[in-house]
């Protein structure tokens, strides 16, 4: 009786990380069957047909042509296996078990989807998979040719880009070697934005608010009538954000790769996510039977822009409480829970009333007081408390629209923000923390003049600020001080921070 066994290795994404999957194949005499066990989903079960055809079209005997019982086990058994990551590994494991070829599978990872003619197709999540494999001591990783640049972002492992199953077989049997992929180097490049601060006429208060938000990582809401430039300001905001560090770039690229949202080899600029106000709870926060990341995670270390802020469903808005406060989002389901990072700057835009004309100079508001009150109640107190800056965006005089008045370019504002963030890096010992992320112990270490403290306490009493809002005023004032290159919070910094509370 024929009885042969082989073991090869592959991997699949699990939440936002990789997970090594061991592929064990056993072939014995008996009635023909080809079984995959180990909690496979539909895509994994269908790999039997893909693998069989790919093997046949690569010049070998297909499993369907053999009168053997073949069992493919994907371990660990309790992990749900999803996608087409294992096709290449299953095919090579079968050829090894059937003695069609000989090679040493140790320290090697095989990733890729097989087409019926044996070509290897791309898969998502390659970067975190390679990082995870490196952590567990694997030294050679075979990836689809289309994923080669992303995989080669990880150093100190050998990346083999493969186009076909036959090419991998020839390499492993030492007939024709595959050239390893050179390391992909992270290159700095200026972000190209369609809107520059210089292009926006007027709105100096809004520009100042966005500068402070970018410098300290603060959440901001812009309120004003339709057509005043709120969306334009939000899109120009990305042009004043500093470039991501290499560590941040790899982290964000991995998240977008697993989510299937990666449009470039490496993300080097802060992501900008702008979901429509009809977006569902799951699409924004994340979820599903097996938890998947949502927009708040795809915006990690970047910007989440919510236009028509009050028009989002109440459940969606309330779900922002945890990511805004803790910078993580926890999703619990019957089959498990997941914790995803969500450290983003919230930039929201809204009208002052349902018709949008409240306070407008040239149009009359047609809303009743009850309409306005109902509209305002859509944003709850806890959400208001988590937003540092409330900025009015009013109509610009017609004379200014046609006037080439002096205005700063985004790059000039960006230079000040880089300096302010460098001050924060020295304060916290890392570039991954900003003033908006300070806790109560960090706030106690800040230097505030007695006069500024008195003004703050009196204002807090008058405005009935919550303890959270009180601390956010201090954080905001510290960012303003950092932009002034001042380590001490003075009266001017507190007063400017207080004015951004608005009437909320």
KAMOTA-V246073 format. One record per residue. N is the residue number from 1. RES is the residue in one letter. SS is DSSP state (H for helix, E for strand, L for the rest). Layout:
[[N | RES | SS] [N | RES | SS]]
This chain:
[[1 | X | L] [2 | X | L] [3 | X | E] [4 | X | E] [5 | X | E] [6 | X | E] [7 | X | E] [8 | X | E] [9 | X | E] [10 | X | E] [11 | X | E] [12 | X | E] [13 | X | E] [14 | X | E] [15 | X | L] [16 | X | L] [17 | X | E] [18 | X | E] [19 | X | E] [20 | X | E] [21 | X | E] [22 | X | E] [23 | X | E] [24 | X | E] [25 | X | E] [26 | X | E] [27 | X | E] [28 | X | E] [29 | X | E] [30 | X | L] [31 | X | L] [32 | X | L] [33 | X | E] [34 | X | E] [35 | X | E] [36 | X | E] [37 | X | E] [38 | X | L] [39 | X | L] [40 | X | E] [41 | X | L] [42 | X | H] [43 | X | H] [44 | X | H] [45 | X | H] [46 | X | L] [47 | X | H] [48 | X | H] [49 | X | H] [50 | X | H] [51 | X | H] [52 | X | H] [53 | X | H] [54 | X | H] [55 | X | H] [56 | X | H] [57 | X | L] [58 | X | L] [59 | X | L] [60 | X | L] [61 | X | L] [62 | X | L] [63 | X | H] [64 | X | H] [65 | X | H] [66 | X | L] [67 | X | L] [68 | X | E] [69 | X | E] [70 | X | E] [71 | X | E] [72 | X | E] [73 | X | E] [74 | X | E] [75 | X | E] [76 | X | L] [77 | X | L] [78 | X | L] [79 | X | L] [80 | X | L] [81 | X | E] [82 | X | L] [83 | X | L] [84 | X | L] [85 | X | L] [86 | X | L] [87 | X | H] [88 | X | H] [89 | X | H] [90 | X | H] [91 | X | H] [92 | X | H] [93 | X | H] [94 | X | H] [95 | X | H] [96 | X | H] [97 | X | H] [98 | X | L] [99 | X | L] [100 | X | L] [101 | X | L] [102 | X | L] [103 | X | L] [104 | X | L] [105 | X | L] [106 | X | L] [107 | X | L] [108 | X | E] [109 | X | E] [110 | X | E] [111 | X | L] [112 | X | L] [113 | X | E] [114 | X | E] [115 | X | L] [116 | X | L] [117 | X | L] [118 | X | L] [119 | X | E] [120 | X | E] [121 | X | E] [122 | X | L] [123 | X | L] [124 | X | L] [125 | X | L] [126 | X | H] [127 | X | H] [128 | X | H] [129 | X | H] [130 | X | H] [131 | X | H] [132 | X | H] [133 | X | H] [134 | X | H] [135 | X | H] [136 | X | L] [137 | X | L] [138 | X | L] [139 | X | L] [140 | X | E] [141 | X | E] [142 | X | E] [143 | X | E] [144 | X | E] [145 | X | H] [146 | X | H] [147 | X | H] [148 | X | H] [149 | X | H] [150 | X | H] [151 | X | H] [152 | X | L] [153 | X | L] [154 | X | L] [155 | X | L] [156 | X | L] [157 | X | L] [158 | X | E] [159 | X | E] [160 | X | E] [161 | X | E] [162 | X | E] [163 | X | L] [164 | X | E] [165 | X | H] [166 | X | H] [167 | X | H] [168 | X | H] [169 | X | H] [170 | X | H] [171 | X | H] [172 | X | H] [173 | X | L] [174 | X | L] [175 | X | L] [176 | X | L] [177 | X | L] [178 | X | L] [179 | X | L] [180 | X | E] [181 | X | L] [182 | X | L] [183 | X | L] [184 | X | L] [185 | X | L] [186 | X | L] [187 | X | L] [188 | X | L] [189 | X | L] [190 | X | L] [191 | X | L] [192 | X | L] [193 | X | L] [194 | X | L] [195 | X | L] [196 | X | L] [197 | X | H] [198 | X | H] [199 | X | H] [200 | X | L] [201 | X | L] [202 | X | L] [203 | X | L] [204 | X | H] [205 | X | H] [206 | X | H] [207 | X | H] [208 | X | H] [209 | X | H] [210 | X | H] [211 | X | H] [212 | X | H] [213 | X | H] [214 | X | H] [215 | X | H] [216 | X | H] [217 | X | L] [218 | X | L] [219 | X | L] [220 | X | E] [221 | X | E] [222 | X | E] [223 | X | E] [224 | X | L] [225 | X | L] [226 | X | L] [227 | X | L] [228 | X | L] [229 | X | L] [230 | X | H] [231 | X | H] [232 | X | H] [233 | X | H] [234 | X | H] [235 | X | H] [236 | X | H] [237 | X | H] [238 | X | H] [239 | X | H] [240 | X | H] [241 | X | L] [242 | X | L] [243 | X | L] [244 | X | L] [245 | X | L] [246 | X | H] [247 | X | H] [248 | X | H] [249 | X | H] [250 | X | H] [251 | X | H] [252 | X | H] [253 | X | H] [254 | X | H] [255 | X | H] [256 | X | H] [257 | X | H] [258 | X | H] [259 | X | L] [260 | X | L] [261 | X | L] [262 | X | L] [263 | X | L] [264 | X | L] [265 | X | L] [266 | X | L] [267 | X | L] [268 | X | L] [269 | X | L] [270 | X | L] [271 | X | L] [272 | X | E] [273 | X | E] [274 | X | L] [275 | X | L] [276 | X | L] [277 | X | L] [278 | X | L] [279 | X | L] [280 | X | L] [281 | X | H] [282 | X | H] [283 | X | H] [284 | X | H] [285 | X | H] [286 | X | E] [287 | X | E] [288 | X | L] [289 | X | L] [290 | X | L] [291 | X | L] [292 | X | E] [293 | X | E] [294 | X | L] [295 | X | H] [296 | X | H] [297 | X | H] [298 | X | H] [299 | X | L] [300 | X | L] [301 | X | L] [302 | X | L] [303 | X | E] [304 | X | E] [305 | X | E] [306 | X | E] [307 | X | L] [308 | X | L] [309 | X | H] [310 | X | H] [311 | X | H] [312 | X | L] [313 | X | L] [314 | X | H] [315 | X | H] [316 | X | H] [317 | X | H] [318 | X | H] [319 | X | L] [320 | X | H] [321 | X | H] [322 | X | H] [323 | X | H] [324 | X | H] [325 | X | H] [326 | X | H] [327 | X | L] [328 | X | E] [329 | X | E] [330 | X | E] [331 | X | E] [332 | X | E] [333 | X | E] [334 | X | L] [335 | X | L] [336 | X | E] [337 | X | E] [338 | X | E] [339 | X | E] [340 | X | E] [341 | X | E] [342 | X | L] [343 | X | L] [344 | X | L] [345 | X | E] [346 | X | E] [347 | X | E] [348 | X | E] [349 | X | E] [350 | X | E] [351 | X | L] [352 | X | L] [353 | X | L] [354 | X | L] [355 | X | L] [356 | X | L] [357 | X | L] [358 | X | L] [359 | X | L] [360 | X | L] [361 | X | L] [362 | X | L] [363 | X | L] [364 | X | L] [365 | X | L] [366 | X | L] [367 | X | L] [368 | X | L] [369 | X | H] [370 | X | H] [371 | X | H] [372 | X | H] [373 | X | H] [374 | X | H] [375 | X | H] [376 | X | H] [377 | X | H] [378 | X | L] [379 | X | L] [380 | X | L] [381 | X | H] [382 | X | H] [383 | X | H] [384 | X | H] [385 | X | H] [386 | X | L] [387 | X | L] [388 | X | L] [389 | X | E] [390 | X | E] [391 | X | E] [392 | X | E] [393 | X | L] [394 | X | L] [395 | X | L] [396 | X | L] [397 | X | L] [398 | X | H] [399 | X | H] [400 | X | H] [401 | X | H] [402 | X | L] [403 | X | L] [404 | X | L] [405 | X | L] [406 | X | L] [407 | X | L] [408 | X | L] [409 | X | L] [410 | X | H] [411 | X | H] [412 | X | H] [413 | X | H] [414 | X | H] [415 | X | H] [416 | X | H] [417 | X | H] [418 | X | H] [419 | X | H] [420 | X | H] [421 | X | H] [422 | X | H] [423 | X | H] [424 | X | H] [425 | X | H] [426 | X | H] [427 | X | H] [428 | X | H] [429 | X | L] [430 | X | L] [431 | X | L] [432 | X | L] [433 | X | L] [434 | X | L] [435 | X | H] [436 | X | H] [437 | X | H] [438 | X | L] [439 | X | L] [440 | X | H] [441 | X | H] [442 | X | H] [443 | X | H] [444 | X | H] [445 | X | L] [446 | X | L] [447 | X | E] [448 | X | E] [449 | X | L] [450 | X | H] [451 | X | H] [452 | X | H] [453 | X | H] [454 | X | H] [455 | X | H] [456 | X | H] [457 | X | H] [458 | X | H] [459 | X | H] [460 | X | H] [461 | X | H] [462 | X | H] [463 | X | H] [464 | X | L] [465 | X | L] [466 | X | L] [467 | X | H] [468 | X | H] [469 | X | H] [470 | X | H] [471 | X | H] [472 | X | H] [473 | X | H] [474 | X | H] [475 | X | H] [476 | X | H] [477 | X | H] [478 | X | H] [479 | X | H] [480 | X | H] [481 | X | H] [482 | X | H] [483 | X | H] [484 | X | L] [485 | X | L] [486 | X | L] [487 | X | L] [488 | X | E] [489 | X | E] [490 | X | L] [491 | X | H] [492 | X | H] [493 | X | H] [494 | X | H] [495 | X | H] [496 | X | H] [497 | X | H] [498 | X | H] [499 | X | H] [500 | X | L] [501 | X | L] [502 | X | L] [503 | X | L] [504 | X | L]]
